[in-house]
Amino acid sequence: QVQLVESGGGLVQAGGSLRLSCAASGSIFRMQLMGWYRQAPGNQRELVATITSGGNTNYADSVKGRFAISRDNGKNTVYLQMNGLKPEETAMYYCKLIYGWTAREVWGQGTLVTVSS
């Protein structure tokens, strides 16, 4: 069974930085995409950043220039470096993996990021 475990969330002041990690374990083959999404209370889950198996990245407009997604294929791990955090970015951050011939989708349990003003 494929599982994702996120870490790195916490409390940070506005303008500060955090680095999130997401480690995938289990029988993973043909990894297609890993990414980060976030959901604030009362809001829908939204894309933050994704990275494909080929290394192509995609970012939400609101985080471009401040956040950076990267991966370590050998460790099946994806990272999200977040700089210049804003209070409105307080949310649960979730990791997602798409893999396999049928594009199976797996979500992590989330890690909470709280940005104080």
Protein Blocks (a to p, Z undefined) as FASTA:
>chain_A
ZZdddehiacddehiacddddddedjdehifbdcdddddehiacddfbdcdfkopacddf
klgokaccdddfklopacdddehiafklgccddddddedjkopacddebjaddddZZ
